[in-house]
Amino acid sequence: MTTTSSTAYSRNLGDELRRLRQRFTGLRGRGLAVQLGWDPSKVSNLEHGKIRASDVDLAQYLTACGKDIDFFEDFLRRYHNAFDPYLAQKPDEFRTLTMAEASATRITAYDVLTVNSLLRTPNYDRALQAATGTTPQPQDADRQAVLRRPTRPDCVFYLHEVALRMRPAPTQVMDDQYVWLQANSAILRIVPAEATTAAFQSPCTLFEFERANPVVYLESDLAKVFAQDDTAVAKSQALFDLLDAVALDETQSRRKLAEYRGPTPLRALAKSQ
């Protein structure tokens, strides 16, 4: 057992262990610790992803949960990279992302070509999935609940104006999306089209937590990437400092969104030329 900094993925797998304990043993953490001959803090730290367990520890834990050798080997394969500062996952894996969103105290995001997934209307999301040829995931519909919680994280979503010009859906769907963004303008800042330097920056999200290190998240059609390296975090913070300096404020962002509503957003396009 090694004490180390937790990562988004180690917390994800730790939570998976907790669920296994609850489902297959019916024991509380202290009860399982007694059964294994461990200190109760060891179970707690393991289930919170705070420590890197040895292969023997994991074998004992999973055996107590009634799991066989095939399950153990699969879990061990995933656990091997749990504490790496960089982690890549398949594009259809969502659990680590949703846990990061649910546990974050602050979310700062930047998107260039599309509206952030936490701010999409269902119809816009479906149209975008159809336009890009990707398969909708059942988790997508529930992720926005994190923004409706009384204790939701502090959020700032930077959205480049380029995304407003990209219209993957019919006019009514796009208008509904613009109205939804206007309704959430308190957490949205539009980056104007003339901010060309910002347009060349990579979209990313920075998750900050109360008792864990920040995590930078990037995604593409090929992979989801989580970076907890100090350099990656510093670069993302520098990006958001840049965006803060050039982005429109809340009132200006609402006005910019209004320019794009209607069958042909000619006013917005004319102003940019």
Phi, psi and omega in degrees: 000127182236130176280132182205174177286134179288159176234170177301322183283323178295324177291325177298310181290326175298319178294326176297320177296317179301317180296321177298316179301312183295320185284319191255347178244334184070008183264150168284168181303318180296321180296319178292323179299318178298316181297325182270350183076028181256162168288138182305328180295334180293317177296315181299313181294323179294317183285344175262006177069023184271342181230150175269112182282151174282165177301322180295315179301315181294321178297317179295316181298309184290328176295321177297334178271006176081019183270147183267183186294326179295317178296316181300315182293322177294316180295319180297322178299317179288325184288338185305323183254018187297330185254012178292143180292340175234133181222131175248136178234162176297150183296340181264009175266126187238348191294317179296319179296312182294327176293321178297317179296319184288330185259353182289146172265341177212136177234122176237125187227154176224130178228146185247311187261336182222159175292142178303142185299335178284350182242009182276143168283156180303319182292320176297317181297316179296318179296321179293320178298318180293321182292327183263355178072023179260157183268127178301143179257141182298337182286339188302318186295336185262347187293329182292348179300334181298332180278348181261358181289146175301329180250044182294158178292153170294132186229143168222120179249113175270131181228120180288146181300336177307322181295330178289332180279334177284118187239082182281002185226164177301164186305314183297320178296317179294319178299318178298323179293319178296319179297319179297319178294321177298321179293337179250026185294344178295337181243011183239137174226121180278133174266117187295158184300327182290349176279070186292329178300319180294328183296336181270359178278150181283135174299143178198167177229137177248119176260130175240144188233161181290318185232030179214160180291152178298155179229131175263134182238132176228149179218155175213183177292344185261330186195157167256132183236130176244126182236126180243006179294141183302322181295317179296318180296317180296320179295320179293321178294323176295321177299315182291331173296318177299313182296321179300327182284333186249344185287153176288155177279184186300312181295315179296324179294319177299317180295319179297319178296322180297329180295335185266357179280146179114172185296324178223112182284058187293325182298317181294319181291322180295322181293334184275350184265000000 
